[in-house]
């Protein structure tokens, strides 16, 4: 599985930790860093969020991980990319439910509010939980996709 990862300066150190941990993990993850590539206190999170979002949206069997201080900024930006279903959470059960029910494809982490251990736990849950293709879940995702296509809310 391809995993695209990105962060701004506030998430940079945690991103580097997660990236190295993913590379050493026993699964066949191909980890692709979409920046920041160095700590720059003046960088802007939307650029990294758009980059990761575009990669995930164009690679069906991939996932993304984004980090910024609150996690909210990268989540808002990533969700602007058609085909992205990003979630910001620091709660393991919510991450599991969002993967299972909503087929979330990008996990956004609040680097100022999670430890390395919790961040790793959330990433493991995000990557190991499969989407449960129940009819209601598929129907709801189709409604989102139709809206993204400009079909409005009546479909």
N, CA, C and O atoms as a GROMACS GRO file, in nm:
protein
  620
    1UNK      N    1   0.084  -0.117   0.000
    1UNK     CA    2   0.000   0.000   0.000
    1UNK      C    3   0.089   0.124   0.000
    1UNK      O    4   0.188   0.131   0.072
    2UNK      N    5   0.051   0.221  -0.083
    2UNK     CA    6   0.121   0.349  -0.082
    2UNK      C    7   0.064   0.436   0.029
    2UNK      O    8  -0.058   0.448   0.045
    3UNK      N    9   0.154   0.496   0.104
    3UNK     CA   10   0.114   0.588   0.210
    3UNK      C   11   0.184   0.721   0.183
    3UNK      O   12   0.306   0.730   0.185
    4UNK      N   13   0.103   0.824   0.158
    4UNK     CA   14   0.155   0.958   0.137
    4UNK      C   15   0.148   1.032   0.270
    4UNK      O   16   0.046   1.030   0.338
    5UNK      N   17   0.257   1.096   0.306
    5UNK     CA   18   0.263   1.164   0.436
    5UNK      C   19   0.315   1.306   0.416
    5UNK      O   20   0.404   1.330   0.335
    6UNK      N   21   0.258   1.399   0.490
    6UNK     CA   22   0.301   1.538   0.479
    6UNK      C   23   0.269   1.615   0.606
    6UNK      O   24   0.183   1.576   0.685
    7UNK      N   25   0.340   1.726   0.622
    7UNK     CA   26   0.318   1.811   0.739
    7UNK      C   27   0.375   1.949   0.716
    7UNK      O   28   0.458   1.971   0.628
    8UNK      N   29   0.330   2.041   0.797
    8UNK     CA   30   0.395   2.172   0.803
    8UNK      C   31   0.501   2.166   0.912
    8UNK      O   32   0.533   2.058   0.963
    9UNK      N   33   0.556   2.281   0.949
    9UNK     CA   34   0.664   2.286   1.048
    9UNK      C   35   0.621   2.233   1.185
    9UNK      O   36   0.700   2.169   1.254
   10UNK      N   37   0.496   2.258   1.223
   10UNK     CA   38   0.454   2.214   1.357
   10UNK      C   39   0.440   2.062   1.365
   10UNK      O   40   0.452   2.005   1.473
   11UNK      N   41   0.415   1.998   1.253
   11UNK     CA   42   0.405   1.853   1.252
   11UNK      C   43   0.530   1.784   1.202
   11UNK      O   44   0.536   1.661   1.196
   12UNK      N   45   0.632   1.862   1.166
   12UNK     CA   46   0.750   1.808   1.099
   12UNK      C   47   0.819   1.696   1.178
   12UNK      O   48   0.847   1.590   1.121
   13UNK      N   49   0.847   1.717   1.303
   13UNK     CA   50   0.921   1.617   1.381
   13UNK      C   51   0.841   1.488   1.402
   13UNK      O   52   0.896   1.379   1.397
   14UNK      N   53   0.711   1.502   1.425
   14UNK     CA   54   0.627   1.384   1.440
   14UNK      C   55   0.614   1.311   1.305
   14UNK      O   56   0.612   1.188   1.302
   15UNK      N   57   0.606   1.385   1.197
   15UNK     CA   58   0.602   1.323   1.064
   15UNK      C   59   0.728   1.241   1.040
   15UNK      O   60   0.719   1.128   0.992
   16UNK      N   61   0.842   1.294   1.074
   16UNK     CA   62   0.968   1.222   1.054
   16UNK      C   63   0.971   1.093   1.137
   16UNK      O   64   1.016   0.989   1.091
   17UNK      N   65   0.922   1.102   1.260
   17UNK     CA   66   0.913   0.983   1.346
   17UNK      C   67   0.822   0.878   1.282
   17UNK      O   68   0.860   0.761   1.272
   18UNK      N   69   0.702   0.918   1.240
   18UNK     CA   70   0.608   0.823   1.182
   18UNK      C   71   0.660   0.765   1.051
   18UNK      O   72   0.644   0.646   1.024
   19UNK      N   73   0.722   0.848   0.972
   19UNK     CA   74   0.776   0.802   0.843
   19UNK      C   75   0.879   0.691   0.865
   19UNK      O   76   0.874   0.588   0.797
   20UNK      N   77   0.970   0.711   0.958
   20UNK     CA   78   1.072   0.610   0.985
   20UNK      C   79   1.011   0.484   1.045
   20UNK      O   80   1.051   0.372   1.012
   21UNK      N   81   0.914   0.501   1.131
   21UNK     CA   82   0.848   0.385   1.192
   21UNK      C   83   0.772   0.304   1.087
   21UNK      O   84   0.774   0.181   1.090
   22UNK      N   85   0.707   0.372   0.996
   22UNK     CA   86   0.635   0.303   0.888
   22UNK      C   87   0.730   0.226   0.798
   22UNK      O   88   0.699   0.115   0.755
   23UNK      N   89   0.844   0.284   0.771
   23UNK     CA   90   0.942   0.218   0.683
   23UNK      C   91   0.997   0.092   0.748
   23UNK      O   92   1.034  -0.003   0.678
   24UNK      N   93   1.004   0.090   0.881
   24UNK     CA   94   1.058  -0.026   0.953
   24UNK      C   95   0.949  -0.128   0.987
   24UNK      O   96   0.980  -0.238   1.032
   25UNK      N   97   0.824  -0.093   0.964
   25UNK     CA   98   0.712  -0.181   0.998
   25UNK      C   99   0.716  -0.305   0.910
   25UNK      O  100   0.773  -0.302   0.801
   26UNK      N  101   0.656  -0.413   0.956
   26UNK     CA  102   0.661  -0.541   0.886
   26UNK      C  103   0.570  -0.550   0.764
   26UNK      O  104   0.577  -0.648   0.690
   27UNK      N  105   0.487  -0.452   0.740
   27UNK     CA  106   0.398  -0.454   0.624
   27UNK      C  107   0.470  -0.400   0.502
   27UNK      O  108   0.577  -0.340   0.513
   28UNK      N  109   0.412  -0.421   0.389
   28UNK     CA  110   0.470  -0.373   0.263
   28UNK      C  111   0.419  -0.233   0.231
   28UNK      O  112   0.349  -0.213   0.131
   29UNK      N  113   0.453  -0.138   0.314
   29UNK     CA  114   0.413   0.000   0.291
   29UNK      C  115   0.518   0.070   0.207
   29UNK      O  116   0.638   0.059   0.232
   30UNK      N  117   0.471   0.141   0.106
   30UNK     CA  118   0.559   0.230   0.031
   30UNK      C  119   0.528   0.370   0.082
   30UNK      O  120   0.424   0.427   0.052
   31UNK      N  121   0.620   0.426   0.160
   31UNK     CA  122   0.598   0.554   0.224
   31UNK      C  123   0.657   0.665   0.136
   31UNK      O  124   0.776   0.663   0.104
   32UNK      N  125   0.572   0.760   0.099
   32UNK     CA  126   0.613   0.869   0.011
   32UNK      C  127   0.593   1.000   0.086
   32UNK      O  128   0.481   1.037   0.120
   33UNK      N  129   0.703   1.069   0.110
   33UNK     CA  130   0.702   1.196   0.182
   33UNK      C  131   0.672   1.308   0.084
   33UNK      O  132   0.743   1.328  -0.014
   34UNK      N  133   0.566   1.382   0.111
   34UNK     CA  134   0.525   1.494   0.027
   34UNK      C  135   0.562   1.629   0.089
   34UNK      O  136   0.509   1.733   0.049
   35UNK      N  137   0.653   1.628   0.188
   35UNK     CA  138   0.699   1.751   0.249
   35UNK      C  139   0.624   1.778   0.379
   35UNK      O  140   0.523   1.714   0.409
   36UNK      N  141   0.674   1.868   0.450
   36UNK     CA  142   0.795   1.948   0.437
   36UNK      C  143   0.917   1.857   0.449
   36UNK      O  144   0.917   1.757   0.521
   37UNK      N  145   1.020   1.895   0.376
   37UNK     CA  146   1.142   1.814   0.374
   37UNK      C  147   1.246   1.865   0.472
   37UNK      O  148   1.347   1.799   0.498
   38UNK      N  149   1.222   1.983   0.526
   38UNK     CA  150   1.306   2.038   0.633
   38UNK      C  151   1.219   2.128   0.718
   38UNK      O  152   1.114   2.175   0.675
   39UNK      N  153   1.265   2.152   0.840
   39UNK     CA  154   1.190   2.237   0.932
   39UNK      C  155   1.199   2.381   0.885
   39UNK      O  156   1.309   2.438   0.878
   40UNK      N  157   1.085   2.441   0.853
   40UNK     CA  158   1.079   2.581   0.810
   40UNK      C  159   0.961   2.646   0.881
   40UNK      O  160   0.846   2.619   0.846
   41UNK      N  161   0.987   2.730   0.981
   41UNK     CA  162   0.877   2.787   1.060
   41UNK      C  163   0.785   2.878   0.980
   41UNK      O  164   0.682   2.923   1.032
   42UNK      N  165   0.818   2.907   0.854
   42UNK     CA  166   0.735   2.994   0.772
   42UNK      C  167   0.658   2.920   0.663
   42UNK      O  168   0.596   2.983   0.577
   43UNK      N  169   0.659   2.786   0.665
   43UNK     CA  170   0.587   2.714   0.561
   43UNK      C  171   0.437   2.717   0.588
   43UNK      O  172   0.394   2.755   0.696
   44UNK      N  173   0.359   2.676   0.489
   44UNK     CA  174   0.214   2.682   0.496
   44UNK      C  175   0.153   2.544   0.475
   44UNK      O  176   0.182   2.477   0.376
   45UNK      N  177   0.069   2.502   0.567
   45UNK     CA  178   0.012   2.367   0.563
   45UNK      C  179  -0.074   2.336   0.441
   45UNK      O  180  -0.075   2.220   0.398
   46UNK      N  181  -0.147   2.432   0.381
   46UNK     CA  182  -0.233   2.392   0.268
   46UNK      C  183  -0.156   2.325   0.154
   46UNK      O  184  -0.207   2.232   0.091
   47UNK      N  185  -0.036   2.372   0.126
   47UNK     CA  186   0.041   2.314   0.016
   47UNK      C  187   0.066   2.166   0.036
   47UNK      O  188   0.054   2.088  -0.058
   48UNK      N  189   0.101   2.125   0.157
   48UNK     CA  190   0.128   1.984   0.186
   48UNK      C  191  -0.002   1.904   0.187
   48UNK      O  192  -0.006   1.789   0.141
   49UNK      N  193  -0.107   1.964   0.239
   49UNK     CA  194  -0.237   1.894   0.244
   49UNK      C  195  -0.291   1.871   0.103
   49UNK      O  196  -0.342   1.763   0.073
   50UNK      N  197  -0.280   1.970   0.016
   50UNK     CA  198  -0.326   1.953  -0.122
   50UNK      C  199  -0.244   1.846  -0.194
   50UNK      O  200  -0.298   1.764  -0.267
   51UNK      N  201  -0.113   1.849  -0.171
   51UNK     CA  202  -0.025   1.751  -0.235
   51UNK      C  203  -0.061   1.607  -0.195
   51UNK      O  204  -0.077   1.520  -0.280
   52UNK      N  205  -0.074   1.584  -0.065
   52UNK     CA  206  -0.111   1.451  -0.016
   52UNK      C  207  -0.252   1.415  -0.065
   52UNK      O  208  -0.276   1.303  -0.109
   53UNK      N  209  -0.344   1.509  -0.057
   53UNK     CA  210  -0.480   1.484  -0.102
   53UNK      C  211  -0.488   1.444  -0.248
   53UNK      O  212  -0.558   1.350  -0.283
   54UNK      N  213  -0.416   1.514  -0.333
   54UNK     CA  214  -0.417   1.483  -0.476
   54UNK      C  215  -0.358   1.345  -0.502
   54UNK      O  216  -0.408   1.271  -0.587
   55UNK      N  217  -0.252   1.310  -0.431
   55UNK     CA  218  -0.191   1.177  -0.450
   55UNK      C  219  -0.286   1.066  -0.407
   55UNK      O  220  -0.302   0.966  -0.478
   56UNK      N  221  -0.348   1.083  -0.291
   56UNK     CA  222  -0.440   0.981  -0.241
   56UNK      C  223  -0.562   0.969  -0.333
   56UNK      O  224  -0.604   0.858  -0.365
   57UNK      N  225  -0.616   1.081  -0.376
   57UNK     CA  226  -0.735   1.078  -0.462
   57UNK      C  227  -0.706   1.012  -0.597
   57UNK      O  228  -0.796   0.954  -0.658
   58UNK      N  229  -0.583   1.020  -0.644
   58UNK     CA  230  -0.551   0.963  -0.775
   58UNK      C  231  -0.492   0.822  -0.767
   58UNK      O  232  -0.464   0.762  -0.870
   59UNK      N  233  -0.472   0.770  -0.647
   59UNK     CA  234  -0.421   0.634  -0.628
   59UNK      C  235  -0.517   0.558  -0.537
   59UNK      O  236  -0.511   0.570  -0.415
   60UNK      N  237  -0.605   0.481  -0.597
   60UNK     CA  238  -0.719   0.420  -0.528
   60UNK      C  239  -0.682   0.341  -0.403
   60UNK      O  240  -0.752   0.352  -0.302
   61UNK      N  241  -0.579   0.265  -0.406
   61UNK     CA  242  -0.543   0.181  -0.291
   61UNK      C  243  -0.435   0.244  -0.204
   61UNK      O  244  -0.347   0.175  -0.154
   62UNK      N  245  -0.442   0.374  -0.188
   62UNK     CA  246  -0.343   0.443  -0.106
   62UNK      C  247  -0.415   0.510   0.010
   62UNK      O  248  -0.537   0.519   0.014
   63UNK      N  249  -0.334   0.556   0.105
   63UNK     CA  250  -0.385   0.634   0.218
   63UNK      C  251  -0.290   0.750   0.242
   63UNK      O  252  -0.178   0.753   0.192
   64UNK      N  253  -0.337   0.846   0.319
   64UNK     CA  254  -0.256   0.962   0.351
   64UNK      C  255  -0.254   0.990   0.500
   64UNK      O  256  -0.348   0.958   0.572
   65UNK      N  257  -0.145   1.051   0.542
   65UNK     CA  258  -0.131   1.096   0.681
   65UNK      C  259  -0.082   1.240   0.674
   65UNK      O  260   0.017   1.270   0.608
   66UNK      N  261  -0.153   1.329   0.742
   66UNK     CA  262  -0.116   1.470   0.746
   66UNK      C  263  -0.106   1.517   0.890
   66UNK      O  264  -0.179   1.470   0.977
   67UNK      N  265  -0.015   1.610   0.913
   67UNK     CA  266   0.006   1.662   1.046
   67UNK      C  267   0.024   1.813   1.042
   67UNK      O  268   0.091   1.867   0.955
   68UNK      N  269  -0.037   1.880   1.139
   68UNK     CA  270  -0.009   2.020   1.169
   68UNK      C  271  -0.037   2.036   1.318
   68UNK      O  272  -0.072   1.939   1.384
   69UNK      N  273  -0.022   2.154   1.371
   69UNK     CA  274  -0.035   2.173   1.515
   69UNK      C  275  -0.166   2.123   1.571
   69UNK      O  276  -0.168   2.044   1.666
   70UNK      N  277  -0.277   2.169   1.514
   70UNK     CA  278  -0.410   2.128   1.563
   70UNK      C  279  -0.468   2.012   1.485
   70UNK      O  280  -0.563   1.948   1.530
   71UNK      N  281  -0.413   1.985   1.368
   71UNK     CA  282  -0.469   1.884   1.278
   71UNK      C  283  -0.585   1.938   1.197
   71UNK      O  284  -0.619   1.881   1.093
   72UNK      N  285  -0.646   2.046   1.241
   72UNK     CA  286  -0.764   2.101   1.174
   72UNK      C  287  -0.730   2.163   1.039
   72UNK      O  288  -0.801   2.142   0.941
   73UNK      N  289  -0.623   2.239   1.034
   73UNK     CA  290  -0.588   2.308   0.909
   73UNK      C  291  -0.565   2.212   0.794
   73UNK      O  292  -0.620   2.231   0.686
   74UNK      N  293  -0.482   2.109   0.817
   74UNK     CA  294  -0.455   2.014   0.709
   74UNK      C  295  -0.581   1.935   0.673
   74UNK      O  296  -0.599   1.897   0.558
   75UNK      N  297  -0.667   1.910   0.770
   75UNK     CA  298  -0.791   1.836   0.745
   75UNK      C  299  -0.885   1.919   0.657
   75UNK      O  300  -0.942   1.867   0.561
   76UNK      N  301  -0.901   2.045   0.690
   76UNK     CA  302  -0.986   2.134   0.610
   76UNK      C  303  -0.933   2.141   0.467
   76UNK      O  304  -1.010   2.125   0.372
   77UNK      N  305  -0.804   2.163   0.452
   77UNK     CA  306  -0.744   2.176   0.319
   77UNK      C  307  -0.756   2.045   0.240
   77UNK      O  308  -0.793   2.047   0.123
   78UNK      N  309  -0.724   1.933   0.302
   78UNK     CA  310  -0.728   1.804   0.232
   78UNK      C  311  -0.870   1.773   0.185
   78UNK      O  312  -0.888   1.717   0.077
   79UNK      N  313  -0.969   1.807   0.265
   79UNK     CA  314  -1.107   1.778   0.227
   79UNK      C  315  -1.157   1.863   0.111
   79UNK      O  316  -1.267   1.840   0.061
   80UNK      N  317  -1.080   1.961   0.068
   80UNK     CA  318  -1.115   2.039  -0.051
   80UNK      C  319  -1.081   1.963  -0.179
   80UNK      O  320  -1.129   1.999  -0.286
   81UNK      N  321  -1.000   1.858  -0.168
   81UNK     CA  322  -0.959   1.780  -0.285
   81UNK      C  323  -1.068   1.676  -0.312
   81UNK      O  324  -1.103   1.596  -0.225
   82UNK      N  325  -1.119   1.677  -0.434
   82UNK     CA  326  -1.222   1.582  -0.474
   82UNK      C  327  -1.172   1.439  -0.455
   82UNK      O  328  -1.063   1.404  -0.501
   83UNK      N  329  -1.251   1.357  -0.387
   83UNK     CA  330  -1.215   1.218  -0.363
   83UNK      C  331  -1.150   1.192  -0.229
   83UNK      O  332  -1.124   1.077  -0.194
   84UNK      N  333  -1.124   1.297  -0.155
   84UNK     CA  334  -1.062   1.282  -0.023
   84UNK      C  335  -1.171   1.279   0.083
   84UNK      O  336  -1.267   1.355   0.079
   85UNK      N  337  -1.152   1.189   0.178
   85UNK     CA  338  -1.235   1.183   0.298
   85UNK      C  339  -1.136   1.182   0.415
   85UNK      O  340  -1.092   1.077   0.460
   86UNK      N  341  -1.105   1.302   0.463
   86UNK     CA  342  -1.004   1.317   0.569
   86UNK      C  343  -1.072   1.334   0.704
   86UNK      O  344  -1.180   1.392   0.716
   87UNK      N  345  -1.005   1.280   0.805
   87UNK     CA  346  -1.053   1.287   0.943
   87UNK      C  347  -0.941   1.338   1.031
   87UNK      O  348  -0.827   1.295   1.018
   88UNK      N  349  -0.973   1.429   1.121
   88UNK     CA  350  -0.880   1.470   1.225
   88UNK      C  351  -0.932   1.412   1.356
   88UNK      O  352  -1.045   1.438   1.396
   89UNK      N  353  -0.847   1.334   1.421
   89UNK     CA  354  -0.888   1.277   1.549
   89UNK      C  355  -0.766   1.235   1.628
   89UNK      O  356  -0.660   1.206   1.573
   90UNK      N  357  -0.783   1.233   1.758
   90UNK     CA  358  -0.682   1.176   1.846
   90UNK      C  359  -0.743   1.066   1.932
   90UNK      O  360  -0.687   1.027   2.035
   91UNK      N  361  -0.860   1.017   1.888
   91UNK     CA  362  -0.931   0.912   1.959
   91UNK      C  363  -0.927   0.783   1.877
   91UNK      O  364  -0.980   0.779   1.766
   92UNK      N  365  -0.866   0.678   1.930
   92UNK     CA  366  -0.853   0.553   1.854
   92UNK      C  367  -0.986   0.495   1.806
   92UNK      O  368  -0.994   0.444   1.694
   93UNK      N  369  -1.089   0.501   1.888
   93UNK     CA  370  -1.218   0.443   1.848
   93UNK      C  371  -1.281   0.522   1.734
   93UNK      O  372  -1.344   0.462   1.645
   94UNK      N  373  -1.267   0.653   1.733
   94UNK     CA  374  -1.321   0.734   1.624
   94UNK      C  375  -1.246   0.703   1.494
   94UNK      O  376  -1.308   0.692   1.388
   95UNK      N  377  -1.116   0.689   1.502
   95UNK     CA  378  -1.038   0.654   1.382
   95UNK      C  379  -1.085   0.520   1.327
   95UNK      O  380  -1.103   0.506   1.206
   96UNK      N  381  -1.104   0.424   1.414
   96UNK     CA  382  -1.149   0.292   1.370
   96UNK      C  383  -1.288   0.300   1.305
   96UNK      O  384  -1.310   0.242   1.199
   97UNK      N  385  -1.380   0.370   1.368
   97UNK     CA  386  -1.515   0.383   1.313
   97UNK      C  387  -1.516   0.458   1.180
   97UNK      O  388  -1.591   0.421   1.090
   98UNK      N  389  -1.434   0.561   1.169
   98UNK     CA  390  -1.429   0.639   1.045
   98UNK      C  391  -1.374   0.557   0.929
   98UNK      O  392  -1.419   0.572   0.815
   99UNK      N  393  -1.277   0.472   0.956
   99UNK     CA  394  -1.224   0.383   0.852
   99UNK      C  395  -1.330   0.281   0.814
   99UNK      O  396  -1.356   0.259   0.696
  100UNK      N  397  -1.390   0.218   0.913
  100UNK     CA  398  -1.485   0.110   0.890
  100UNK      C  399  -1.613   0.159   0.821
  100UNK      O  400  -1.663   0.095   0.728
  101UNK      N  401  -1.666   0.274   0.867
  101UNK     CA  402  -1.797   0.320   0.819
  101UNK      C  403  -1.789   0.420   0.704
  101UNK      O  404  -1.876   0.423   0.618
  102UNK      N  405  -1.684   0.503   0.702
  102UNK     CA  406  -1.677   0.615   0.607
  102UNK      C  407  -1.565   0.602   0.506
  102UNK      O  408  -1.548   0.689   0.420
  103UNK      N  409  -1.488   0.494   0.514
  103UNK     CA  410  -1.376   0.472   0.422
  103UNK      C  411  -1.283   0.594   0.416
  103UNK      O  412  -1.239   0.635   0.309
  104UNK      N  413  -1.255   0.650   0.533
  104UNK     CA  414  -1.166   0.765   0.542
  104UNK      C  415  -1.032   0.727   0.481
  104UNK      O  416  -0.977   0.621   0.511
  105UNK      N  417  -0.978   0.814   0.394
  105UNK     CA  418  -0.853   0.780   0.328
  105UNK      C  419  -0.735   0.868   0.370
  105UNK      O  420  -0.622   0.843   0.328
  106UNK      N  421  -0.759   0.968   0.450
  106UNK     CA  422  -0.650   1.049   0.506
  106UNK      C  423  -0.674   1.070   0.655
  106UNK      O  424  -0.783   1.111   0.696
  107UNK      N  425  -0.572   1.043   0.734
  107UNK     CA  426  -0.575   1.067   0.878
  107UNK      C  427  -0.496   1.194   0.906
  107UNK      O  428  -0.379   1.205   0.868
  108UNK      N  429  -0.559   1.289   0.973
  108UNK     CA  430  -0.494   1.414   1.010
  108UNK      C  431  -0.471   1.413   1.161
  108UNK      O  432  -0.562   1.389   1.239
  109UNK      N  433  -0.348   1.440   1.198
  109UNK     CA  434  -0.311   1.432   1.340
  109UNK      C  435  -0.273   1.570   1.395
  109UNK      O  436  -0.206   1.648   1.328
  110UNK      N  437  -0.318   1.599   1.517
  110UNK     CA  438  -0.284   1.724   1.584
  110UNK      C  439  -0.151   1.708   1.659
  110UNK      O  440  -0.148   1.666   1.775
  111UNK      N  441  -0.043   1.742   1.593
  111UNK     CA  442   0.090   1.713   1.649
  111UNK      C  443   0.116   1.782   1.784
  111UNK      O  444   0.198   1.733   1.862
  112UNK      N  445   0.049   1.892   1.811
  112UNK     CA  446   0.068   1.960   1.940
  112UNK      C  447  -0.005   1.889   2.054
  112UNK      O  448   0.014   1.923   2.170
  113UNK      N  449  -0.089   1.789   2.021
  113UNK     CA  450  -0.176   1.729   2.122
  113UNK      C  451  -0.166   1.577   2.132
  113UNK      O  452  -0.241   1.515   2.207
  114UNK      N  453  -0.073   1.517   2.058
  114UNK     CA  454  -0.056   1.371   2.066
  114UNK      C  455   0.091   1.338   2.089
  114UNK      O  456   0.180   1.406   2.036
  115UNK      N  457   0.114   1.236   2.165
  115UNK     CA  458   0.250   1.186   2.185
  115UNK      C  459   0.289   1.101   2.065
  115UNK      O  460   0.204   1.067   1.983
  116UNK      N  461   0.415   1.067   2.056
  116UNK     CA  462   0.459   0.976   1.951
  116UNK      C  463   0.387   0.842   1.962
  116UNK      O  464   0.346   0.785   1.861
  117UNK      N  465   0.370   0.794   2.083
  117UNK     CA  466   0.306   0.664   2.105
  117UNK      C  467   0.160   0.666   2.060
  117UNK      O  468   0.114   0.574   1.993
  118UNK      N  469   0.087   0.771   2.097
  118UNK     CA  470  -0.053   0.780   2.056
  118UNK      C  471  -0.063   0.799   1.905
  118UNK      O  472  -0.149   0.738   1.841
  119UNK      N  473   0.022   0.882   1.849
  119UNK     CA  474   0.020   0.901   1.703
  119UNK      C  475   0.041   0.768   1.631
  119UNK      O  476  -0.028   0.738   1.534
  120UNK      N  477   0.138   0.688   1.679
  120UNK     CA  478   0.164   0.559   1.617
  120UNK      C  479   0.043   0.466   1.631
  120UNK      O  480   0.008   0.394   1.537
  121UNK      N  481  -0.020   0.466   1.749
  121UNK     CA  482  -0.139   0.383   1.769
  121UNK      C  483  -0.249   0.422   1.670
  121UNK      O  484  -0.313   0.334   1.612
  122UNK      N  485  -0.271   0.550   1.652
  122UNK     CA  486  -0.373   0.598   1.560
  122UNK      C  487  -0.341   0.558   1.416
  122UNK      O  488  -0.430   0.518   1.341
  123UNK      N  489  -0.215   0.570   1.378
  123UNK     CA  490  -0.173   0.532   1.243
  123UNK      C  491  -0.194   0.382   1.222
  123UNK      O  492  -0.243   0.340   1.117
  124UNK      N  493  -0.157   0.302   1.320
  124UNK     CA  494  -0.176   0.157   1.307
  124UNK      C  495  -0.323   0.120   1.289
  124UNK      O  496  -0.357   0.035   1.206
  125UNK      N  497  -0.410   0.184   1.365
  125UNK     CA  498  -0.553   0.158   1.352
  125UNK      C  499  -0.602   0.202   1.215
  125UNK      O  500  -0.676   0.130   1.148
  126UNK      N  501  -0.560   0.319   1.174
  126UNK     CA  502  -0.600   0.375   1.044
  126UNK      C  503  -0.559   0.283   0.929
  126UNK      O  504  -0.636   0.263   0.835
  127UNK      N  505  -0.440   0.227   0.936
  127UNK     CA  506  -0.389   0.144   0.827
  127UNK      C  507  -0.440   0.000   0.833
  127UNK      O  508  -0.446  -0.068   0.730
  128UNK      N  509  -0.476  -0.048   0.951
  128UNK     CA  510  -0.516  -0.189   0.963
  128UNK      C  511  -0.667  -0.211   0.961
  128UNK      O  512  -0.712  -0.325   0.950
  129UNK      N  513  -0.746  -0.105   0.971
  129UNK     CA  514  -0.891  -0.119   0.972
  129UNK      C  515  -0.944  -0.111   0.829
  129UNK      O  516  -0.917  -0.015   0.757
  130UNK      N  517  -1.019  -0.212   0.791
  130UNK     CA  518  -1.077  -0.216   0.657
  130UNK      C  519  -1.213  -0.147   0.655
  130UNK      O  520  -1.284  -0.143   0.756
  131UNK      N  521  -1.247  -0.095   0.539
  131UNK     CA  522  -1.381  -0.042   0.515
  131UNK      C  523  -1.480  -0.158   0.514
  131UNK      O  524  -1.454  -0.263   0.456
  132UNK      N  525  -1.592  -0.138   0.580
  132UNK     CA  526  -1.698  -0.238   0.585
  132UNK      C  527  -1.804  -0.199   0.483
  132UNK      O  528  -1.882  -0.106   0.507
  133UNK      N  529  -1.809  -0.268   0.368
  133UNK     CA  530  -1.895  -0.222   0.259
  133UNK      C  531  -2.044  -0.253   0.276
  133UNK      O  532  -2.107  -0.310   0.188
  134UNK      N  533  -2.097  -0.217   0.389
  134UNK     CA  534  -2.242  -0.232   0.411
  134UNK      C  535  -2.315  -0.137   0.317
  134UNK      O  536  -2.262  -0.032   0.279
  135UNK      N  537  -2.435  -0.173   0.280
  135UNK     CA  538  -2.513  -0.093   0.184
  135UNK      C  539  -2.526   0.052   0.229
  135UNK      O  540  -2.511   0.143   0.148
  136UNK      N  541  -2.553   0.075   0.356
  136UNK     CA  542  -2.571   0.212   0.406
  136UNK      C  543  -2.442   0.293   0.396
  136UNK      O  544  -2.446   0.412   0.367
  137UNK      N  545  -2.328   0.229   0.419
  137UNK     CA  546  -2.201   0.300   0.409
  137UNK      C  547  -2.173   0.338   0.264
  137UNK      O  548  -2.132   0.451   0.235
  138UNK      N  549  -2.194   0.246   0.174
  138UNK     CA  550  -2.173   0.272   0.032
  138UNK      C  551  -2.268   0.382  -0.017
  138UNK      O  552  -2.226   0.471  -0.091
  139UNK      N  553  -2.394   0.375   0.024
  139UNK     CA  554  -2.493   0.476  -0.016
  139UNK      C  555  -2.449   0.616   0.028
  139UNK      O  556  -2.461   0.712  -0.049
  140UNK      N  557  -2.400   0.628   0.150
  140UNK     CA  558  -2.359   0.759   0.203
  140UNK      C  559  -2.237   0.812   0.131
  140UNK      O  560  -2.228   0.932   0.102
  141UNK      N  561  -2.142   0.726   0.103
  141UNK     CA  562  -2.022   0.769   0.029
  141UNK      C  563  -2.061   0.812  -0.112
  141UNK      O  564  -2.007   0.911  -0.164
  142UNK      N  565  -2.153   0.740  -0.175
  142UNK     CA  566  -2.201   0.778  -0.310
  142UNK      C  567  -2.267   0.916  -0.306
  142UNK      O  568  -2.252   0.994  -0.399
  143UNK      N  569  -2.340   0.945  -0.199
  143UNK     CA  570  -2.402   1.077  -0.186
  143UNK      C  571  -2.295   1.186  -0.182
  143UNK      O  572  -2.312   1.291  -0.244
  144UNK      N  573  -2.188   1.162  -0.111
  144UNK     CA  574  -2.077   1.258  -0.106
  144UNK      C  575  -2.014   1.273  -0.244
  144UNK      O  576  -1.989   1.385  -0.289
  145UNK      N  577  -1.987   1.161  -0.309
  145UNK     CA  578  -1.927   1.164  -0.443
  145UNK      C  579  -2.017   1.238  -0.543
  145UNK      O  580  -1.967   1.315  -0.625
  146UNK      N  581  -2.148   1.214  -0.536
  146UNK     CA  582  -2.240   1.285  -0.625
  146UNK      C  583  -2.236   1.435  -0.600
  146UNK      O  584  -2.241   1.514  -0.694
  147UNK      N  585  -2.228   1.474  -0.475
  147UNK     CA  586  -2.220   1.616  -0.442
  147UNK      C  587  -2.091   1.677  -0.498
  147UNK      O  588  -2.091   1.787  -0.552
  148UNK      N  589  -1.982   1.602  -0.485
  148UNK     CA  590  -1.853   1.650  -0.540
  148UNK      C  591  -1.862   1.669  -0.691
  148UNK      O  592  -1.797   1.759  -0.746
  149UNK      N  593  -1.940   1.588  -0.758
  149UNK     CA  594  -1.956   1.598  -0.904
  149UNK      C  595  -2.050   1.711  -0.943
  149UNK      O  596  -2.069   1.738  -1.062
  150UNK      N  597  -2.108   1.777  -0.845
  150UNK     CA  598  -2.199   1.887  -0.874
  150UNK      C  599  -2.344   1.846  -0.890
  150UNK      O  600  -2.426   1.922  -0.943
  151UNK      N  601  -2.376   1.726  -0.846
  151UNK     CA  602  -2.513   1.676  -0.859
  151UNK      C  603  -2.606   1.733  -0.752
  151UNK      O  604  -2.727   1.709  -0.756
  152UNK      N  605  -2.553   1.807  -0.658
  152UNK     CA  606  -2.635   1.865  -0.552
  152UNK      C  607  -2.678   1.764  -0.449
  152UNK      O  608  -2.629   1.652  -0.446
  153UNK      N  609  -2.771   1.805  -0.364
  153UNK     CA  610  -2.815   1.720  -0.252
  153UNK      C  611  -2.940   1.640  -0.284
  153UNK      O  612  -2.982   1.559  -0.201
  154UNK      N  613  -3.000   1.660  -0.401
  154UNK     CA  614  -3.125   1.590  -0.430
  154UNK      C  615  -3.103   1.445  -0.472
  154UNK      O  616  -3.200   1.370  -0.480
  155UNK      N  617  -2.982   1.404  -0.500
  155UNK     CA  618  -2.956   1.266  -0.545
  155UNK      C  619  -2.920   1.174  -0.433
  155UNK      O  620  -2.896   1.056  -0.456
   0.00000   0.00000   0.00000
